[in-house]
Amino acid sequence: MNKKQKKQLDNLIIDYLRDRGKSHELKVADDLSERFEGKLHAATVLVRIDRMKKSNELRHEAKAVHDTMVWAKKL
């Protein structure tokens, strides 16, 4: 996945959350994967979400994610 694709995926996740409101991160990954008929893997979405939680460069955009996302508890 190149830098442009990663940025597009980040924006897609943020837009999804703005449209849907509060969602569980696993549901977001499943819904986006279904929307792209398996071309976008749920695991890829989860990795990007995890990165958004930690990233400095995405902090402003990730604020929207933090405000609306219900995070899965790590086992």
Buried (B, 14 or more C-beta within 10 A) or exposed (E): EEEEEBEEBBEBBBEBBEEEEEBEBBEBBBBBBEEEEEEBEBEBBBBBBEBBEEEEEBEEBBEBBEEBBEEBEEE
